[in-house]
Amino acid sequence: MNLEEYFARTGYKGSPEKQDLETLTDIFQHHIRAVPFENLSIHCGEKITLELEHVYNKIVRRKRGGWCMENNQLLGWVLNRLGYDASFLGAYVFNPHQNAYATIMTHLLVKVVIDGKAYIVDGGFGVSYQMWQPMELVSGKDQPQAPGVFRFTEKNATWYLEKMRRKQYIPNQNFSNSDLLEKKECRKVYMFSLEPRTVEDFSFQCTYLQTSPDSLFTKKSICTLQTTDGFRALIGWTFTETTYNYKENMDLVEFVTLKDEEVEKTLKEKFNITLDRKLVPINVKGLYTI
């Protein structure tokens, strides 16, 4: 495991010598544009484990992606090796269909402190809720980014993340009412406390999320990747490409339904992923929004 190999994987060519916000942002953006948020292992007969060396080999050497416990664990390792003050936190993801936050802490994120200021660095959420820049941990402040306007609010030592999106233009009107589209302009994302966590705190969740019939991740095969102007997503057989702010206050969301034989080719061409085992796509309706 070494940083040079990781930077070759993400395409980062800057100098990591300074532990400042600008360098952190650059490293972070290279990560989210090179490493997909994906759960494909579940749907091709592989087990997801949280051992750091396994995560490193999967993402860096096999050029795969991962979910939050993999992506953010690797990011945390990189940042600590570079000398940043980085630690892990745990979050409870909002479920829009139940209009409630999860009761299980399933989301791992990274907190980084620079010159006395705390930032949240989260490279493991994917789709339109993936932040593109580290977010300052301050309550009630709008933090505009390319994906939309993010905001933290704090109440009784609990922090909440929400995102405001732009209007959406969907050329293929067959998908205008798709359950993959976010309907609300303001969406709750997750809540968390500042209690430090370890990767071991997520061992039960890692098993549960890839085995339980109640888990979103067993009901959908998901692969998403941020681009320079939006993101791509393959959920089941549905491929979407979103362009942020393609005209004033409007995002372009393009949908296409793939045939079985097109899935593998799309993973390679659009996400740079080649799987070792056969993927069995799945997309149980009504559970996921972009």
C-alpha positions in Angstrom: 0.0 0.0 0.0 1.5 3.3 -1.0 0.3 6.8 -1.9 2.0 6.9 -5.3 -0.1 4.0 -6.5 -3.3 5.5 -5.1 -2.5 8.8 -6.8 -1.9 7.0 -10.1 -5.3 5.4 -9.7 -7.1 8.7 -9.2 -5.0 10.7 -11.7 -3.9 13.3 -9.0 -0.7 14.9 -10.2 -0.5 17.8 -7.7 1.9 18.2 -4.8 0.5 16.8 -1.6 3.1 18.5 0.5 0.7 21.2 2.0 -2.0 20.0 4.3 -4.3 22.9 3.3 -7.9 23.1 2.1 -7.0 23.6 -1.5 -4.9 20.4 -1.6 -7.5 18.5 0.2 -10.2 19.6 -2.3 -8.0 18.6 -5.2 -7.3 15.1 -3.9 -10.9 14.6 -3.0 -12.2 15.6 -6.4 -9.8 13.3 -8.2 -11.1 10.5 -5.9 -14.8 11.0 -6.6 -14.2 11.3 -10.4 -12.1 8.1 -10.6 -13.5 5.8 -8.0 -17.2 4.9 -8.4 -19.7 4.5 -5.6 -20.9 1.0 -6.2 -22.2 -2.2 -4.6 -21.7 -4.5 -7.5 -19.8 -7.1 -5.4 -23.1 -8.0 -3.8 -24.6 -8.8 -7.2 -21.8 -10.8 -8.6 -21.1 -13.2 -5.7 -18.3 -11.4 -3.9 -18.2 -10.5 -0.2 -17.5 -7.0 0.9 -15.0 -6.8 3.8 -13.7 -3.8 5.6 -10.1 -4.8 6.0 -8.0 -1.8 4.8 -5.6 -3.9 2.7 -8.6 -5.6 1.0 -10.2 -2.2 0.3 -7.0 -0.9 -1.1 -6.5 -3.8 -3.4 -10.1 -3.6 -4.6 -10.1 0.1 -5.4 -6.5 0.8 -6.3 -5.2 -2.3 -7.9 -8.4 -3.9 -9.3 -9.8 -0.4 -10.3 -13.1 -1.0 -8.7 -15.2 1.3 -6.5 -17.0 0.7 -3.3 -19.6 2.0 -0.9 -19.0 4.5 1.9 -17.2 2.2 4.3 -14.7 1.4 1.5 -14.3 4.8 -0.2 -14.2 6.9 2.9 -11.9 4.4 4.8 -9.4 4.6 1.9 -9.7 8.4 1.8 -9.2 8.6 5.6 -6.0 6.4 5.3 -4.7 8.6 2.5 -5.3 11.9 4.4 -3.8 10.6 7.6 -0.7 9.4 5.7 -0.3 12.9 4.2 -0.4 14.4 7.7 -4.0 15.7 7.8 -5.9 15.5 11.1 -8.6 13.1 9.8 -11.0 10.9 11.8 -14.2 8.9 11.1 -17.8 9.7 12.1 -21.0 7.7 11.7 -24.3 8.9 10.1 -27.9 7.8 9.9 -29.2 8.1 6.3 -32.6 9.6 5.6 -35.1 7.3 3.9 -37.5 9.5 1.9 -40.0 6.7 1.4 -40.4 6.3 5.2 -39.8 10.0 5.8 -37.5 9.1 8.6 -33.8 8.6 9.4 -32.5 5.1 9.6 -32.3 3.5 13.1 -28.9 1.9 12.2 -25.7 3.9 11.8 -24.8 2.7 8.3 -22.8 5.7 6.8 -19.1 6.3 7.5 -17.7 9.7 6.7 -14.5 11.6 7.4 -13.9 14.7 9.5 -10.8 16.8 8.7 -9.5 19.6 10.9 -7.4 22.3 9.2 -6.1 25.4 11.1 -8.7 24.8 13.8 -11.6 24.5 11.3 -13.5 21.3 10.9 -14.7 20.0 7.5 -16.7 17.0 6.4 -15.2 15.0 3.6 -17.6 12.4 2.2 -16.6 10.5 -0.9 -19.1 7.7 -0.4 -22.6 8.8 -1.1 -22.8 8.9 -4.9 -25.5 10.2 -7.3 -26.7 13.8 -6.8 -26.0 13.8 -3.1 -22.3 13.4 -3.5 -20.6 16.6 -2.3 -17.8 17.9 -4.6 -15.9 19.9 -2.0 -15.1 19.5 1.7 -17.9 21.1 3.6 -17.1 23.4 6.6 -18.8 22.1 9.7 -20.9 25.1 10.5 -24.6 25.3 11.2 -27.1 27.1 9.1 -24.8 28.3 6.3 -25.6 27.6 2.7 -22.6 26.0 0.9 -23.2 26.2 -2.9 -21.4 23.6 -5.0 -21.8 22.3 -8.5 -24.4 19.6 -7.5 -26.6 22.2 -5.7 -26.7 24.0 -2.3 -25.7 21.9 0.7 -26.3 22.9 4.3 -25.6 21.6 7.8 -27.8 22.4 10.7 -27.0 21.5 14.3 -29.6 20.8 17.1 -28.7 19.4 20.5 -25.3 18.1 19.3 -26.8 16.3 16.3 -25.9 17.5 12.9 -28.1 17.3 9.8 -27.1 17.5 6.2 -29.6 18.6 3.5 -29.3 19.5 -0.2 -31.3 21.9 -2.4 -31.3 21.0 -6.1 -32.1 22.8 -9.3 -35.0 22.1 -11.6 -34.6 19.1 -13.9 -35.1 18.7 -17.6 -35.8 15.1 -18.7 -35.7 14.8 -22.5 -37.0 11.2 -22.4 -40.5 11.8 -21.0 -41.0 8.0 -20.5 -38.9 8.6 -17.4 -40.5 11.9 -16.2 -42.2 10.0 -13.3 -39.4 7.6 -12.7 -38.9 6.6 -9.0 -35.2 7.2 -9.7 -35.9 11.0 -9.9 -35.8 13.1 -6.8 -39.1 14.9 -6.6 -38.4 17.3 -3.7 -36.3 20.4 -4.3 -34.9 20.2 -0.7 -33.9 16.8 0.5 -32.6 15.6 3.9 -29.5 13.4 3.4 -28.3 12.1 6.8 -27.7 13.0 10.4 -24.6 12.4 12.6 -22.9 13.3 15.8 -19.2 14.3 16.3 -18.5 11.1 18.4 -15.3 9.6 16.8 -15.9 6.2 15.2 -13.7 3.3 14.1 -14.1 1.1 11.1 -14.8 -1.8 13.5 -18.0 0.1 14.5 -19.4 -0.7 11.1 -18.7 -4.5 11.0 -22.3 -5.5 11.7 -23.6 -3.0 9.3 -21.3 -4.2 6.5 -22.7 -7.7 6.9 -26.3 -6.5 7.3 -26.4 -4.2 4.2 -25.1 -6.9 1.9 -27.3 -9.8 3.2 -30.6 -8.4 4.6 -33.6 -8.6 2.3 -34.6 -5.2 3.8 -31.4 -3.5 2.6 -31.5 -1.1 -0.3 -28.2 -2.6 -1.5 -29.6 -6.1 -1.9 -32.5 -4.7 -3.9 -30.6 -2.6 -6.3 -27.3 -3.0 -8.2 -25.8 0.5 -8.1 -22.8 2.1 -9.8 -22.3 5.9 -9.9 -19.4 8.1 -10.8 -19.0 11.9 -10.7 -17.8 13.6 -13.8 -16.4 17.1 -14.5 -20.0 18.5 -15.1 -22.3 16.0 -13.4 -22.5 12.3 -12.7 -23.3 8.9 -14.3 -25.4 6.2 -12.7 -26.2 2.6 -13.6 -29.0 1.3 -11.4 -30.2 -2.1 -12.5 -30.5 -1.8 -16.3 -31.2 2.0 -16.2 -28.3 4.2 -17.2 -28.6 7.9 -16.4 -26.3 10.8 -17.2 -26.8 14.1 -15.4 -25.3 17.5 -16.4 -25.5 20.1 -13.7 -26.7 23.5 -14.5 -26.6 22.9 -18.3 -28.7 26.1 -18.5 -29.7 28.6 -15.9 -31.0 26.8 -12.7 -31.7 23.6 -14.7 -30.0 20.2 -14.7 -30.2 17.9 -17.7 -31.1 14.3 -16.7 -30.8 11.7 -19.6 -32.2 8.2 -19.2 -31.7 5.0 -21.2 -32.7 1.4 -20.5 -29.9 -1.1 -21.3 -30.2 -4.6 -22.6 -28.5 -7.4 -20.7 -25.6 -7.6 -23.1 -25.0 -3.8 -22.8 -24.5 -3.7 -19.1 -21.0 -5.1 -19.0 -19.9 -2.8 -21.9 -21.4 0.3 -20.2 -19.6 -0.5 -16.9 -16.3 -0.6 -18.8 -16.9 2.4 -21.1 -18.6 4.7 -18.6 -17.2 3.7 -15.2 -13.9 2.0 -16.2 -15.0 -1.2 -14.3 -14.3 -4.7 -15.4 -15.8 -7.3 -13.1 -14.2 -10.7 -12.3 -17.6 -12.4 -12.0 -20.9 -12.2 -13.8 -23.1 -9.4 -12.6 -26.8 -10.1 -12.0 -28.5 -6.7 -12.3 -31.5 -5.9 -10.0 -33.7 -2.8 -9.6 -36.6 -3.2 -7.2 -38.8 -0.2 -7.9 -39.6 2.6 -5.5 -36.5 2.7 -3.4 -33.8 4.9 -4.9 -33.7 8.5 -6.1 -31.0 10.5 -7.9 
